[in-house]
């Protein structure tokens, strides 16, 4: 399921990243790679604050929908 449908507070493993090559490279540079664990910290208007590799990253709804967990 896409990350935007996940429940806040649960730790999830990334299965794959979808989208074009540029999008995949961008998310990869932020640490979003298959096998990595992520946790949704908060959600506001569809935008997410995500904890990954001991960092917090804000993603909009479009980017979060490309991360499959």
Secondary structure per residue as TSV (DSSP state, phi and psi in degrees):
chain	resnum	aa	ss	phi	psi
A	1	X	-	360.0	152.1
A	2	X	B	-66.7	151.5
A	3	X	G	-58.8	-31.4
A	4	X	G	-66.3	-18.2
A	5	X	G	-93.9	-3.9
A	6	X	S	-74.4	156.5
A	7	X	-	-84.3	135.5
A	8	X	T	-60.7	135.9
A	9	X	T	97.1	-18.0
A	10	X	-	-83.0	141.5
A	11	X	E	-87.5	131.3
A	12	X	E	-130.5	152.0
A	13	X	E	-99.2	137.0
A	14	X	-	-75.8	127.4
A	15	X	-	-89.8	-46.2
A	16	X	E	-163.8	165.4
A	17	X	E	-115.2	128.3
A	18	X	-	-105.9	171.4
A	19	X	S	114.3	-175.9
A	20	X	-	-77.1	172.9
A	21	X	H	-60.2	-38.8
A	22	X	H	-64.4	-42.2
A	23	X	H	-64.3	-43.7
A	24	X	H	-62.5	-41.9
A	25	X	H	-63.6	-42.3
A	26	X	H	-61.8	-49.3
A	27	X	H	-65.5	-36.7
A	28	X	H	-62.2	-39.7
A	29	X	H	-67.1	-23.1
A	30	X	T	-86.7	-7.5
A	31	X	T	105.8	0.7
A	32	X	-	-83.7	94.1
A	33	X	-	-130.0	156.3
A	34	X	T	-58.3	134.9
A	35	X	T	95.8	-15.6
A	36	X	-	-77.9	148.3
A	37	X	E	-94.2	134.1
A	38	X	E	-127.7	157.1
A	39	X	E	-140.2	130.0
A	40	X	E	-81.0	120.1
A	41	X	E	-86.1	-48.0
A	42	X	E	-153.8	163.6
A	43	X	E	-140.0	130.7
A	44	X	E	-141.2	111.5
A	45	X	T	64.1	28.5
A	46	X	T	91.0	-15.8
A	47	X	E	-84.8	144.2
A	48	X	E	-119.2	145.0
A	49	X	E	-105.2	121.6
A	50	X	E	-121.2	137.4
A	51	X	E	-97.6	118.6
A	52	X	E	-142.9	131.2
A	53	X	T	50.5	48.7
A	54	X	T	58.1	25.5
A	55	X	E	-129.3	154.0
A	56	X	E	-108.3	131.1
A	57	X	E	-129.9	136.3
A	58	X	E	-95.7	130.9
A	59	X	E	-127.5	141.7
A	60	X	-	-79.5	171.7
A	61	X	H	-58.9	-38.5
A	62	X	H	-64.4	-45.2
A	63	X	H	-69.6	-41.6
A	64	X	H	-63.3	-30.9
A	65	X	T	-72.0	-15.3
A	66	X	T	-88.0	-6.8
A	67	X	E	-98.0	116.5
A	68	X	E	-99.8	126.2
A	69	X	-	-116.9	360.0
